[in-house]
């Protein structure tokens, strides 16, 4: 997808600096753990799906599809995050030390 490729183009120190330095509204930090945040959303979703799909077979079919999608999304964004982290680490390394000529 084109939008994923754009993430890698924006993974540079200057873009991140500009993003952090530009006038942006501060977002209130969420003090809950990652696990608490994810589980709350998951519980809300599953509760709503149980109401909409009282039949166990239908509920299982729908939740399996949603959880498969969610797991695939987590995998993709983890891979993107690792690659962006590597790009940034490489930039920091090469911008902060003098590299001798070959």
C-alpha positions in Angstrom: 0.0 0.0 0.0 1.2 3.5 -0.9 0.5 4.8 2.7 2.9 2.2 4.2 5.7 3.3 1.8 5.1 6.9 2.9 5.8 5.9 6.5 9.4 4.9 5.5 9.9 8.2 3.6 8.9 10.2 6.8 11.2 8.1 9.1 13.9 10.6 9.3 15.2 12.8 12.1 14.3 16.1 10.5 10.7 15.1 9.9 10.3 13.8 13.4 11.9 17.0 14.8 9.6 19.2 12.7 6.6 17.2 13.8 7.5 17.6 17.5 8.5 21.2 17.2 5.5 22.4 15.2 2.5 23.9 16.9 0.4 21.0 17.9 -2.2 20.6 20.5 -0.9 18.4 23.4 -2.8 15.2 23.9 -3.4 14.2 27.4 -1.2 11.2 28.2 -3.1 8.0 29.0 -1.8 6.6 32.3 -3.1 3.1 31.7 -0.7 0.4 30.7 -0.7 -0.8 27.1 -2.4 -4.0 28.3 -5.2 -2.1 30.1 -5.8 0.1 27.1 -6.1 -2.8 24.7 -8.1 -5.0 27.0 -10.7 -2.3 27.7 -11.3 -1.8 23.9 -11.4 -5.5 23.4 -13.9 -6.0 26.2 -16.1 -3.2 24.8 -16.0 -4.7 21.3 -16.7 -8.3 22.4 -19.6 -7.1 24.7 -21.2 -5.2 21.8 -20.7 -8.2 19.4 -22.3 -10.5 21.9 -25.4 -8.3 21.9 -25.5 -8.1 18.1 -24.7 -11.8 17.6 -26.4 -13.8 20.4 -26.0 -17.0 18.4 -22.7 -18.6 19.5 -21.8 -19.8 16.0 -22.3 -16.4 14.4 -20.5 -14.7 17.3 -17.5 -17.0 17.0 -17.4 -16.5 13.2 -17.4 -12.7 13.5 -15.0 -12.5 16.4 -12.6 -14.8 14.7 -12.5 -12.6 11.6 -12.0 -9.4 13.6 -9.3 -10.9 15.8 -7.5 -12.3 12.7 -7.6 -8.8 11.2 -6.4 -7.3 14.5 -3.5 -9.8 14.8 -2.4 -9.2 11.1 -2.5 -5.4 11.7 -0.4 -5.8 14.9 2.2 -7.9 12.9 2.3 -5.4 10.1 2.7 -2.3 12.3 5.3 -4.0 14.5 7.4 -4.8 11.4 7.0 -1.2 10.2 8.0 0.1 13.7 11.1 -2.1 13.7 12.1 -0.9 10.3 11.5 2.7 11.1 13.5 2.3 14.3 16.4 0.8 12.3 16.2 3.7 9.8 16.3 6.3 12.7 19.1 4.4 14.5 21.2 4.3 11.3 20.6 8.1 10.8 21.7 8.8 14.4 24.8 6.6 14.1 25.9 8.1 10.8 25.0 11.7 11.8 26.8 11.6 15.1 30.2 10.1 14.4 32.8 10.8 11.8 32.9 8.0 9.3 36.4 7.6 7.8 36.8 7.5 4.1 37.3 4.1 2.6 
